Amino acid sequence: MREYSFVRIPFTRRRAGSALANDYRDVIRDRAASGWEFVQAISFDTHAQPHLDLVFTREV
């Protein structure tokens, strides 16, 4: 059986583009050190509060 974990990283819209609140690479490295495997990044850039969801999984 597998369990899943989601990490939300908010970002702000700017005229020149978007800026993430945290560096997603650091989050992926930290989770990997704890035994989590990165699966996918899902962008919710059209929401009122735009964010990026990182999906992780591991064996239970």
CHARMM internal coordinates of N, CA and C (Angstrom, degrees):
IC EDIT
DIST 1 N 1 CA 1.4455
DIST 1 CA 1 C 1.5294
ANGL 1 N 1 CA 1 C 109.06
DIST 1 C 2 N 1.3149
ANGL 1 CA 1 C 2 N 116.00
DIHE 1 N 1 CA 1 C 2 N 148.04
DIST 2 N 2 CA 1.4619
ANGL 1 C 2 N 2 CA 121.63
DIHE 1 CA 1 C 2 N 2 CA -179.99
DIST 2 CA 2 C 1.5170
ANGL 2 N 2 CA 2 C 109.59
DIHE 1 C 2 N 2 CA 2 C -117.50
DIST 2 C 3 N 1.3121
ANGL 2 CA 2 C 3 N 115.25
DIHE 2 N 2 CA 2 C 3 N 149.61
DIST 3 N 3 CA 1.4593
ANGL 2 C 3 N 3 CA 120.24
DIHE 2 CA 2 C 3 N 3 CA 171.77
DIST 3 CA 3 C 1.5202
ANGL 3 N 3 CA 3 C 107.99
DIHE 2 C 3 N 3 CA 3 C -117.09
DIST 3 C 4 N 1.3145
ANGL 3 CA 3 C 4 N 115.15
DIHE 3 N 3 CA 3 C 4 N 154.01
DIST 4 N 4 CA 1.4626
ANGL 3 C 4 N 4 CA 121.43
DIHE 3 CA 3 C 4 N 4 CA -176.94
DIST 4 CA 4 C 1.5188
ANGL 4 N 4 CA 4 C 109.94
DIHE 3 C 4 N 4 CA 4 C -122.20
DIST 4 C 5 N 1.3181
ANGL 4 CA 4 C 5 N 114.38
DIHE 4 N 4 CA 4 C 5 N 150.64
DIST 5 N 5 CA 1.4582
ANGL 4 C 5 N 5 CA 121.65
DIHE 4 CA 4 C 5 N 5 CA 178.35
DIST 5 CA 5 C 1.5289
ANGL 5 N 5 CA 5 C 107.67
DIHE 4 C 5 N 5 CA 5 C -136.95
DIST 5 C 6 N 1.3178
ANGL 5 CA 5 C 6 N 115.51
DIHE 5 N 5 CA 5 C 6 N 144.61
DIST 6 N 6 CA 1.4618
ANGL 5 C 6 N 6 CA 121.33
DIHE 5 CA 5 C 6 N 6 CA -179.03
DIST 6 CA 6 C 1.5272
ANGL 6 N 6 CA 6 C 108.98
DIHE 5 C 6 N 6 CA 6 C -124.78
DIST 6 C 7 N 1.3156
ANGL 6 CA 6 C 7 N 115.50
DIHE 6 N 6 CA 6 C 7 N 134.98
DIST 7 N 7 CA 1.4582
ANGL 6 C 7 N 7 CA 121.47
DIHE 6 CA 6 C 7 N 7 CA 177.43
DIST 7 CA 7 C 1.5181
ANGL 7 N 7 CA 7 C 107.37
DIHE 6 C 7 N 7 CA 7 C -120.04
DIST 7 C 8 N 1.3235
ANGL 7 CA 7 C 8 N 116.25
DIHE 7 N 7 CA 7 C 8 N 124.32
DIST 8 N 8 CA 1.4611
ANGL 7 C 8 N 8 CA 121.59
DIHE 7 CA 7 C 8 N 8 CA -179.12
DIST 8 CA 8 C 1.5254
ANGL 8 N 8 CA 8 C 109.48
DIHE 7 C 8 N 8 CA 8 C -97.97
DIST 8 C 9 N 1.3187
ANGL 8 CA 8 C 9 N 115.57
DIHE 8 N 8 CA 8 C 9 N 129.00
DIST 9 N 9 CA 1.4650
ANGL 8 C 9 N 9 CA 121.94
DIHE 8 CA 8 C 9 N 9 CA 177.19
DIST 9 CA 9 C 1.5269
ANGL 9 N 9 CA 9 C 107.49
DIHE 8 C 9 N 9 CA 9 C -119.75
DIST 9 C 10 N 1.3282
ANGL 9 CA 9 C 10 N 117.52
DIHE 9 N 9 CA 9 C 10 N 109.03
DIST 10 N 10 CA 1.4650
ANGL 9 C 10 N 10 CA 119.74
DIHE 9 CA 9 C 10 N 10 CA 179.19
DIST 10 CA 10 C 1.5309
ANGL 10 N 10 CA 10 C 111.32
DIHE 9 C 10 N 10 CA 10 C -71.04
DIST 10 C 11 N 1.3188
ANGL 10 CA 10 C 11 N 115.29
DIHE 10 N 10 CA 10 C 11 N 152.81
DIST 11 N 11 CA 1.4596
ANGL 10 C 11 N 11 CA 118.99
DIHE 10 CA 10 C 11 N 11 CA 172.57
DIST 11 CA 11 C 1.5176
ANGL 11 N 11 CA 11 C 109.92
DIHE 10 C 11 N 11 CA 11 C -141.12
DIST 11 C 12 N 1.3193
ANGL 11 CA 11 C 12 N 114.02
DIHE 11 N 11 CA 11 C 12 N 160.18
DIST 12 N 12 CA 1.4589
ANGL 11 C 12 N 12 CA 120.05
DIHE 11 CA 11 C 12 N 12 CA -178.82
DIST 12 CA 12 C 1.5210
ANGL 12 N 12 CA 12 C 109.08
DIHE 11 C 12 N 12 CA 12 C -111.88
DIST 12 C 13 N 1.3008
ANGL 12 CA 12 C 13 N 114.06
DIHE 12 N 12 CA 12 C 13 N 146.28
DIST 13 N 13 CA 1.4700
ANGL 12 C 13 N 13 CA 119.93
DIHE 12 CA 12 C 13 N 13 CA 176.66
DIST 13 CA 13 C 1.5207
ANGL 13 N 13 CA 13 C 108.41
DIHE 12 C 13 N 13 CA 13 C -88.47
DIST 13 C 14 N 1.3013
ANGL 13 CA 13 C 14 N 114.66
DIHE 13 N 13 CA 13 C 14 N 138.67
DIST 14 N 14 CA 1.4604
ANGL 13 C 14 N 14 CA 121.08
DIHE 13 CA 13 C 14 N 14 CA 176.70
DIST 14 CA 14 C 1.5131
ANGL 14 N 14 CA 14 C 108.72
DIHE 13 C 14 N 14 CA 14 C -133.27
DIST 14 C 15 N 1.2736
ANGL 14 CA 14 C 15 N 115.63
DIHE 14 N 14 CA 14 C 15 N 165.69
DIST 15 N 15 CA 1.4655
ANGL 14 C 15 N 15 CA 119.99
DIHE 14 CA 14 C 15 N 15 CA 179.79
DIST 15 CA 15 C 1.5368
ANGL 15 N 15 CA 15 C 110.84
DIHE 14 C 15 N 15 CA 15 C -60.18
DIST 15 C 16 N 1.3169
ANGL 15 CA 15 C 16 N 116.63
DIHE 15 N 15 CA 15 C 16 N -37.99
DIST 16 N 16 CA 1.4686
ANGL 15 C 16 N 16 CA 121.15
DIHE 15 CA 15 C 16 N 16 CA -178.39
DIST 16 CA 16 C 1.5303
ANGL 16 N 16 CA 16 C 112.42
DIHE 15 C 16 N 16 CA 16 C -85.41
DIST 16 C 17 N 1.3254
ANGL 16 CA 16 C 17 N 118.46
DIHE 16 N 16 CA 16 C 17 N -2.84
DIST 17 N 17 CA 1.4624
ANGL 16 C 17 N 17 CA 121.14
DIHE 16 CA 16 C 17 N 17 CA -179.25
DIST 17 CA 17 C 1.5172
ANGL 17 N 17 CA 17 C 110.76
DIHE 16 C 17 N 17 CA 17 C 142.14
DIST 17 C 18 N 1.3154
ANGL 17 CA 17 C 18 N 116.52
DIHE 17 N 17 CA 17 C 18 N -155.37
DIST 18 N 18 CA 1.4595
ANGL 17 C 18 N 18 CA 122.00
DIHE 17 CA 17 C 18 N 18 CA -179.05
DIST 18 CA 18 C 1.5147
ANGL 18 N 18 CA 18 C 110.48
DIHE 17 C 18 N 18 CA 18 C -112.07
DIST 18 C 19 N 1.3477
ANGL 18 CA 18 C 19 N 115.96
DIHE 18 N 18 CA 18 C 19 N 153.03
DIST 19 N 19 CA 1.4579
ANGL 18 C 19 N 19 CA 121.44
DIHE 18 CA 18 C 19 N 19 CA 178.48
DIST 19 CA 19 C 1.5225
ANGL 19 N 19 CA 19 C 108.72
DIHE 18 C 19 N 19 CA 19 C -130.52
DIST 19 C 20 N 1.3402
ANGL 19 CA 19 C 20 N 116.71
DIHE 19 N 19 CA 19 C 20 N 123.34
DIST 20 N 20 CA 1.4630
ANGL 19 C 20 N 20 CA 122.01
DIHE 19 CA 19 C 20 N 20 CA 178.43
DIST 20 CA 20 C 1.5224
ANGL 20 N 20 CA 20 C 110.68
DIHE 19 C 20 N 20 CA 20 C -75.83
DIST 20 C 21 N 1.3354
ANGL 20 CA 20 C 21 N 116.48
DIHE 20 N 20 CA 20 C 21 N 145.70
DIST 21 N 21 CA 1.4630
ANGL 20 C 21 N 21 CA 121.36
DIHE 20 CA 20 C 21 N 21 CA 178.35
DIST 21 CA 21 C 1.5298
ANGL 21 N 21 CA 21 C 110.86
DIHE 20 C 21 N 21 CA 21 C -70.59
DIST 21 C 22 N 1.3428
ANGL 21 CA 21 C 22 N 117.58
DIHE 21 N 21 CA 21 C 22 N -35.43
DIST 22 N 22 CA 1.4706
ANGL 21 C 22 N 22 CA 123.32
DIHE 21 CA 21 C 22 N 22 CA 179.45
DIST 22 CA 22 C 1.5211
ANGL 22 N 22 CA 22 C 108.76
DIHE 21 C 22 N 22 CA 22 C -129.51
DIST 22 C 23 N 1.3251
ANGL 22 CA 22 C 23 N 116.05
DIHE 22 N 22 CA 22 C 23 N 157.21
DIST 23 N 23 CA 1.4580
ANGL 22 C 23 N 23 CA 120.05
DIHE 22 CA 22 C 23 N 23 CA 176.45
DIST 23 CA 23 C 1.5264
ANGL 23 N 23 CA 23 C 108.47
DIHE 22 C 23 N 23 CA 23 C -79.34
DIST 23 C 24 N 1.3170
ANGL 23 CA 23 C 24 N 117.07
DIHE 23 N 23 CA 23 C 24 N 117.71
DIST 24 N 24 CA 1.4632
ANGL 23 C 24 N 24 CA 121.70
DIHE 23 CA 23 C 24 N 24 CA -177.16
DIST 24 CA 24 C 1.5285
ANGL 24 N 24 CA 24 C 111.61
DIHE 23 C 24 N 24 CA 24 C -61.69
DIST 24 C 25 N 1.3230
ANGL 24 CA 24 C 25 N 118.19
DIHE 24 N 24 CA 24 C 25 N -28.81
DIST 25 N 25 CA 1.4672
ANGL 24 C 25 N 25 CA 120.67
DIHE 24 CA 24 C 25 N 25 CA -179.16
DIST 25 CA 25 C 1.5167
ANGL 25 N 25 CA 25 C 111.15
DIHE 24 C 25 N 25 CA 25 C -66.18
DIST 25 C 26 N 1.3225
ANGL 25 CA 25 C 26 N 117.51
DIHE 25 N 25 CA 25 C 26 N -37.29
DIST 26 N 26 CA 1.4657
ANGL 25 C 26 N 26 CA 120.51
DIHE 25 CA 25 C 26 N 26 CA 177.57
DIST 26 CA 26 C 1.5247
ANGL 26 N 26 CA 26 C 110.79
DIHE 25 C 26 N 26 CA 26 C -65.97
DIST 26 C 27 N 1.3273
ANGL 26 CA 26 C 27 N 117.03
DIHE 26 N 26 CA 26 C 27 N -39.58
DIST 27 N 27 CA 1.4670
ANGL 26 C 27 N 27 CA 121.29
DIHE 26 CA 26 C 27 N 27 CA 178.67
DIST 27 CA 27 C 1.5193
ANGL 27 N 27 CA 27 C 109.74
DIHE 26 C 27 N 27 CA 27 C -63.29
DIST 27 C 28 N 1.3329
ANGL 27 CA 27 C 28 N 117.42
DIHE 27 N 27 CA 27 C 28 N -43.77
DIST 28 N 28 CA 1.4672
ANGL 27 C 28 N 28 CA 121.24
DIHE 27 CA 27 C 28 N 28 CA -179.85
DIST 28 CA 28 C 1.5254
ANGL 28 N 28 CA 28 C 110.58
DIHE 27 C 28 N 28 CA 28 C -64.05
DIST 28 C 29 N 1.3197
ANGL 28 CA 28 C 29 N 117.78
DIHE 28 N 28 CA 28 C 29 N -42.72
DIST 29 N 29 CA 1.4726
ANGL 28 C 29 N 29 CA 121.11
DIHE 28 CA 28 C 29 N 29 CA 178.54
DIST 29 CA 29 C 1.5237
ANGL 29 N 29 CA 29 C 111.54
DIHE 28 C 29 N 29 CA 29 C -63.44
DIST 29 C 30 N 1.3208
ANGL 29 CA 29 C 30 N 117.64
DIHE 29 N 29 CA 29 C 30 N -43.15
DIST 30 N 30 CA 1.4695
ANGL 29 C 30 N 30 CA 121.41
DIHE 29 CA 29 C 30 N 30 CA 179.61
DIST 30 CA 30 C 1.5197
ANGL 30 N 30 CA 30 C 111.38
DIHE 29 C 30 N 30 CA 30 C -63.22
DIST 30 C 31 N 1.3216
ANGL 30 CA 30 C 31 N 116.81
DIHE 30 N 30 CA 30 C 31 N -44.35
DIST 31 N 31 CA 1.4707
ANGL 30 C 31 N 31 CA 120.53
DIHE 30 CA 30 C 31 N 31 CA 179.30
DIST 31 CA 31 C 1.5247
ANGL 31 N 31 CA 31 C 110.97
DIHE 30 C 31 N 31 CA 31 C -66.27
DIST 31 C 32 N 1.3285
ANGL 31 CA 31 C 32 N 117.51
DIHE 31 N 31 CA 31 C 32 N -39.67
DIST 32 N 32 CA 1.4699
ANGL 31 C 32 N 32 CA 121.07
DIHE 31 CA 31 C 32 N 32 CA 179.47
DIST 32 CA 32 C 1.5268
ANGL 32 N 32 CA 32 C 110.79
DIHE 31 C 32 N 32 CA 32 C -62.46
DIST 32 C 33 N 1.3277
ANGL 32 CA 32 C 33 N 116.98
DIHE 32 N 32 CA 32 C 33 N -37.27
DIST 33 N 33 CA 1.4613
ANGL 32 C 33 N 33 CA 120.76
DIHE 32 CA 32 C 33 N 33 CA 178.15
DIST 33 CA 33 C 1.5246
ANGL 33 N 33 CA 33 C 111.48
DIHE 32 C 33 N 33 CA 33 C -65.31
DIST 33 C 34 N 1.3404
ANGL 33 CA 33 C 34 N 117.15
DIHE 33 N 33 CA 33 C 34 N -22.64
DIST 34 N 34 CA 1.4633
ANGL 33 C 34 N 34 CA 122.12
DIHE 33 CA 33 C 34 N 34 CA 179.01
DIST 34 CA 34 C 1.5278
ANGL 34 N 34 CA 34 C 112.25
DIHE 33 C 34 N 34 CA 34 C -94.95
DIST 34 C 35 N 1.3391
ANGL 34 CA 34 C 35 N 117.33
DIHE 34 N 34 CA 34 C 35 N 7.29
DIST 35 N 35 CA 1.4544
ANGL 34 C 35 N 35 CA 120.63
DIHE 34 CA 34 C 35 N 35 CA 176.44
DIST 35 CA 35 C 1.5156
ANGL 35 N 35 CA 35 C 115.69
DIHE 34 C 35 N 35 CA 35 C 95.36
DIST 35 C 36 N 1.3160
ANGL 35 CA 35 C 36 N 117.33
DIHE 35 N 35 CA 35 C 36 N 5.41
DIST 36 N 36 CA 1.4685
ANGL 35 C 36 N 36 CA 121.19
DIHE 35 CA 35 C 36 N 36 CA 179.17
DIST 36 CA 36 C 1.5146
ANGL 36 N 36 CA 36 C 109.93
DIHE 35 C 36 N 36 CA 36 C -88.95
DIST 36 C 37 N 1.3218
ANGL 36 CA 36 C 37 N 116.75
DIHE 36 N 36 CA 36 C 37 N 144.98
DIST 37 N 37 CA 1.4548
ANGL 36 C 37 N 37 CA 123.03
DIHE 36 CA 36 C 37 N 37 CA 176.92
DIST 37 CA 37 C 1.5290
ANGL 37 N 37 CA 37 C 108.64
DIHE 36 C 37 N 37 CA 37 C -108.01
DIST 37 C 38 N 1.3207
ANGL 37 CA 37 C 38 N 116.27
DIHE 37 N 37 CA 37 C 38 N 129.51
DIST 38 N 38 CA 1.4572
ANGL 37 C 38 N 38 CA 121.36
DIHE 37 CA 37 C 38 N 38 CA 178.96
DIST 38 CA 38 C 1.5252
ANGL 38 N 38 CA 38 C 108.98
DIHE 37 C 38 N 38 CA 38 C -71.27
DIST 38 C 39 N 1.3535
ANGL 38 CA 38 C 39 N 116.53
DIHE 38 N 38 CA 38 C 39 N 133.23
DIST 39 N 39 CA 1.4622
ANGL 38 C 39 N 39 CA 121.76
DIHE 38 CA 38 C 39 N 39 CA -178.74
DIST 39 CA 39 C 1.5260
ANGL 39 N 39 CA 39 C 111.07
DIHE 38 C 39 N 39 CA 39 C -109.29
DIST 39 C 40 N 1.3448
ANGL 39 CA 39 C 40 N 116.45
DIHE 39 N 39 CA 39 C 40 N -52.96
DIST 40 N 40 CA 1.4588
ANGL 39 C 40 N 40 CA 118.81
DIHE 39 CA 39 C 40 N 40 CA -172.69
DIST 40 CA 40 C 1.5225
ANGL 40 N 40 CA 40 C 110.72
DIHE 39 C 40 N 40 CA 40 C -163.81
DIST 40 C 41 N 1.3296
ANGL 40 CA 40 C 41 N 115.69
DIHE 40 N 40 CA 40 C 41 N 154.42
DIST 41 N 41 CA 1.4613
ANGL 40 C 41 N 41 CA 122.65
DIHE 40 CA 40 C 41 N 41 CA 171.40
DIST 41 CA 41 C 1.5190
ANGL 41 N 41 CA 41 C 107.84
DIHE 40 C 41 N 41 CA 41 C -111.73
DIST 41 C 42 N 1.3331
ANGL 41 CA 41 C 42 N 116.07
DIHE 41 N 41 CA 41 C 42 N 129.88
DIST 42 N 42 CA 1.4596
ANGL 41 C 42 N 42 CA 121.15
DIHE 41 CA 41 C 42 N 42 CA -179.11
DIST 42 CA 42 C 1.5300
ANGL 42 N 42 CA 42 C 108.03
DIHE 41 C 42 N 42 CA 42 C -117.71
DIST 42 C 43 N 1.3079
ANGL 42 CA 42 C 43 N 116.24
DIHE 42 N 42 CA 42 C 43 N 122.43
DIST 43 N 43 CA 1.4612
ANGL 42 C 43 N 43 CA 121.17
DIHE 42 CA 42 C 43 N 43 CA -177.92
DIST 43 CA 43 C 1.5256
ANGL 43 N 43 CA 43 C 110.30
DIHE 42 C 43 N 43 CA 43 C -94.63
DIST 43 C 44 N 1.3125
ANGL 43 CA 43 C 44 N 115.21
DIHE 43 N 43 CA 43 C 44 N 131.08
DIST 44 N 44 CA 1.4610
ANGL 43 C 44 N 44 CA 122.40
DIHE 43 CA 43 C 44 N 44 CA 174.82
DIST 44 CA 44 C 1.5334
ANGL 44 N 44 CA 44 C 107.61
DIHE 43 C 44 N 44 CA 44 C -116.76
DIST 44 C 45 N 1.3109
ANGL 44 CA 44 C 45 N 115.74
DIHE 44 N 44 CA 44 C 45 N 63.60
DIST 45 N 45 CA 1.4625
ANGL 44 C 45 N 45 CA 120.83
DIHE 44 CA 44 C 45 N 45 CA -172.99
DIST 45 CA 45 C 1.5228
ANGL 45 N 45 CA 45 C 113.78
DIHE 44 C 45 N 45 CA 45 C -81.57
DIST 45 C 46 N 1.3255
ANGL 45 CA 45 C 46 N 118.68
DIHE 45 N 45 CA 45 C 46 N -12.01
DIST 46 N 46 CA 1.4581
ANGL 45 C 46 N 46 CA 120.31
DIHE 45 CA 45 C 46 N 46 CA 179.67
DIST 46 CA 46 C 1.5300
ANGL 46 N 46 CA 46 C 112.63
DIHE 45 C 46 N 46 CA 46 C -98.23
DIST 46 C 47 N 1.3176
ANGL 46 CA 46 C 47 N 117.57
DIHE 46 N 46 CA 46 C 47 N 0.37
DIST 47 N 47 CA 1.4622
ANGL 46 C 47 N 47 CA 121.34
DIHE 46 CA 46 C 47 N 47 CA 178.75
DIST 47 CA 47 C 1.5229
ANGL 47 N 47 CA 47 C 110.55
DIHE 46 C 47 N 47 CA 47 C -74.97
DIST 47 C 48 N 1.3282
ANGL 47 CA 47 C 48 N 115.61
DIHE 47 N 47 CA 47 C 48 N 162.73
DIST 48 N 48 CA 1.4673
ANGL 47 C 48 N 48 CA 120.44
DIHE 47 CA 47 C 48 N 48 CA 177.70
DIST 48 CA 48 C 1.5287
ANGL 48 N 48 CA 48 C 110.55
DIHE 47 C 48 N 48 CA 48 C -61.97
DIST 48 C 49 N 1.3289
ANGL 48 CA 48 C 49 N 116.62
DIHE 48 N 48 CA 48 C 49 N -35.71
DIST 49 N 49 CA 1.4663
ANGL 48 C 49 N 49 CA 122.37
DIHE 48 CA 48 C 49 N 49 CA 175.13
DIST 49 CA 49 C 1.5274
ANGL 49 N 49 CA 49 C 107.14
DIHE 48 C 49 N 49 CA 49 C -116.81
DIST 49 C 50 N 1.3254
ANGL 49 CA 49 C 50 N 117.11
DIHE 49 N 49 CA 49 C 50 N 86.04
DIST 50 N 50 CA 1.4694
ANGL 49 C 50 N 50 CA 120.15
DIHE 49 CA 49 C 50 N 50 CA -174.37
DIST 50 CA 50 C 1.5216
ANGL 50 N 50 CA 50 C 112.03
DIHE 49 C 50 N 50 CA 50 C -61.77
DIST 50 C 51 N 1.3296
ANGL 50 CA 50 C 51 N 115.57
DIHE 50 N 50 CA 50 C 51 N 143.79
DIST 51 N 51 CA 1.4540
ANGL 50 C 51 N 51 CA 120.98
DIHE 50 CA 50 C 51 N 51 CA 179.97
DIST 51 CA 51 C 1.5170
ANGL 51 N 51 CA 51 C 110.27
DIHE 50 C 51 N 51 CA 51 C -157.92
DIST 51 C 52 N 1.3137
ANGL 51 CA 51 C 52 N 114.78
DIHE 51 N 51 CA 51 C 52 N 169.12
DIST 52 N 52 CA 1.4504
ANGL 51 C 52 N 52 CA 124.00
DIHE 51 CA 51 C 52 N 52 CA 177.12
DIST 52 CA 52 C 1.5133
ANGL 52 N 52 CA 52 C 106.54
DIHE 51 C 52 N 52 CA 52 C -120.54
DIST 52 C 53 N 1.3292
ANGL 52 CA 52 C 53 N 118.32
DIHE 52 N 52 CA 52 C 53 N 125.87
DIST 53 N 53 CA 1.4636
ANGL 52 C 53 N 53 CA 121.98
DIHE 52 CA 52 C 53 N 53 CA 175.85
DIST 53 CA 53 C 1.5206
ANGL 53 N 53 CA 53 C 108.34
DIHE 52 C 53 N 53 CA 53 C -101.48
DIST 53 C 54 N 1.3347
ANGL 53 CA 53 C 54 N 116.10
DIHE 53 N 53 CA 53 C 54 N 126.45
DIST 54 N 54 CA 1.4523
ANGL 53 C 54 N 54 CA 122.00
DIHE 53 CA 53 C 54 N 54 CA 174.53
DIST 54 CA 54 C 1.5215
ANGL 54 N 54 CA 54 C 107.38
DIHE 53 C 54 N 54 CA 54 C -100.45
DIST 54 C 55 N 1.3273
ANGL 54 CA 54 C 55 N 117.16
DIHE 54 N 54 CA 54 C 55 N 131.70
DIST 55 N 55 CA 1.4521
ANGL 54 C 55 N 55 CA 122.56
DIHE 54 CA 54 C 55 N 55 CA -177.33
DIST 55 CA 55 C 1.5293
ANGL 55 N 55 CA 55 C 108.65
DIHE 54 C 55 N 55 CA 55 C -107.61
DIST 55 C 56 N 1.3326
ANGL 55 CA 55 C 56 N 115.60
DIHE 55 N 55 CA 55 C 56 N 130.98
DIST 56 N 56 CA 1.4641
ANGL 55 C 56 N 56 CA 122.33
DIHE 55 CA 55 C 56 N 56 CA 179.18
DIST 56 CA 56 C 1.5234
ANGL 56 N 56 CA 56 C 109.22
DIHE 55 C 56 N 56 CA 56 C -127.62
DIST 56 C 57 N 1.3275
ANGL 56 CA 56 C 57 N 116.14
DIHE 56 N 56 CA 56 C 57 N 155.44
DIST 57 N 57 CA 1.4600
ANGL 56 C 57 N 57 CA 121.04
DIHE 56 CA 56 C 57 N 57 CA 177.17
DIST 57 CA 57 C 1.5266
ANGL 57 N 57 CA 57 C 109.64
DIHE 56 C 57 N 57 CA 57 C -143.17
DIST 57 C 58 N 1.3466
ANGL 57 CA 57 C 58 N 115.21
DIHE 57 N 57 CA 57 C 58 N 159.94
DIST 58 N 58 CA 1.4618
ANGL 57 C 58 N 58 CA 121.34
DIHE 57 CA 57 C 58 N 58 CA 173.23
DIST 58 CA 58 C 1.5289
ANGL 58 N 58 CA 58 C 108.25
DIHE 57 C 58 N 58 CA 58 C -160.70
DIST 58 C 59 N 1.3249
ANGL 58 CA 58 C 59 N 114.61
DIHE 58 N 58 CA 58 C 59 N 159.90
DIST 59 N 59 CA 1.4597
ANGL 58 C 59 N 59 CA 121.09
DIHE 58 CA 58 C 59 N 59 CA 176.84
DIST 59 CA 59 C 1.5211
ANGL 59 N 59 CA 59 C 109.34
DIHE 58 C 59 N 59 CA 59 C -74.12
DIST 59 C 60 N 1.3322
ANGL 59 CA 59 C 60 N 115.13
DIHE 59 N 59 CA 59 C 60 N 142.39
DIST 60 N 60 CA 1.4734
ANGL 59 C 60 N 60 CA 120.29
DIHE 59 CA 59 C 60 N 60 CA 177.65
DIST 60 CA 60 C 1.5073
ANGL 60 N 60 CA 60 C 108.31
DIHE 59 C 60 N 60 CA 60 C -96.77
END
COOR INIT
IC SEED 1 N 1 CA 1 C
IC BUILD
